[in-house]
Amino acid sequence: AERLQGQVGVIEIRGQGLMSGIELDRPCADLVRMALAEKLLINVTNDNVVRLLPPLVMKQADAELLTEKLAGLIRMFLG
């Protein structure tokens, strides 16, 4: 999520433990469908917050792949 820090359209990135939220400046429900097409499972809360709840057994390589793919999707969506 830090890869999106300072990105136009990203209001705030917050988290606790492994749970993360990326608040955008617009409704982002379409991101769920975009992510599924890339084999990523995310959800959107409050109409404009992408929420991530990765498993506790996630490996570092998986976390890096998730971050890279999701950051690209969000940039494309905000583009």
C-alpha positions in Angstrom: 0.0 0.0 0.0 3.0 2.3 0.6 3.5 2.3 -3.2 0.4 4.4 -3.5 1.5 7.0 -0.9 1.2 10.5 -2.6 -0.8 9.1 -5.5 -3.4 11.6 -6.7 -6.8 10.2 -5.7 -5.5 8.4 -2.6 -6.8 10.2 0.5 -5.3 7.9 3.2 -3.7 4.5 3.7 -4.3 3.0 7.1 -4.1 -0.3 8.8 -3.9 -2.4 11.9 -2.0 -5.7 11.9 -2.4 -7.1 8.4 -5.7 -5.4 7.8 -5.3 -2.4 5.5 -7.6 0.2 4.1 -6.9 2.5 1.1 -9.3 5.4 1.0 -9.8 6.9 -2.4 -11.4 10.2 -3.4 -14.2 8.4 -5.4 -16.5 5.4 -5.3 -14.4 2.3 -6.2 -16.8 -0.7 -6.3 -15.6 -1.4 -9.9 -12.1 -2.2 -8.4 -13.5 -5.5 -7.0 -14.4 -6.7 -10.4 -11.0 -5.5 -11.8 -9.2 -7.3 -9.0 -11.1 -10.5 -9.5 -10.0 -10.5 -13.2 -6.4 -10.4 -11.9 -7.1 -13.2 -9.4 -7.1 -10.9 -6.4 -9.8 -10.9 -3.7 -10.5 -7.5 -2.2 -13.6 -5.7 -0.9 -14.8 -2.1 -0.8 -16.3 -0.6 2.3 -17.9 2.8 2.8 -18.1 3.1 -1.0 -14.6 4.4 -1.4 -12.2 2.3 0.8 -10.4 -0.7 -0.5 -10.0 -3.2 2.3 -7.4 -5.9 2.4 -7.5 -8.8 4.9 -4.6 -11.1 3.9 -4.1 -14.5 5.7 -1.7 -14.7 8.6 0.3 -17.3 6.7 1.0 -15.0 3.8 4.6 -15.2 2.6 6.7 -12.1 1.8 6.8 -12.9 -1.9 3.0 -13.2 -1.9 2.7 -9.8 -0.1 5.0 -8.2 -2.6 3.0 -9.6 -5.6 -0.3 -8.4 -4.0 1.1 -5.0 -3.5 2.5 -4.7 -7.0 -0.7 -5.9 -8.7 -3.1 -3.9 -6.5 -1.1 -0.7 -6.8 -1.2 -1.1 -10.6 -4.9 -1.6 -10.6 -5.6 1.4 -8.4 -3.4 3.6 -10.5 -5.2 2.4 -13.7 -8.6 3.0 -12.0 -7.6 6.5 -10.8 -5.9 7.3 -14.2 
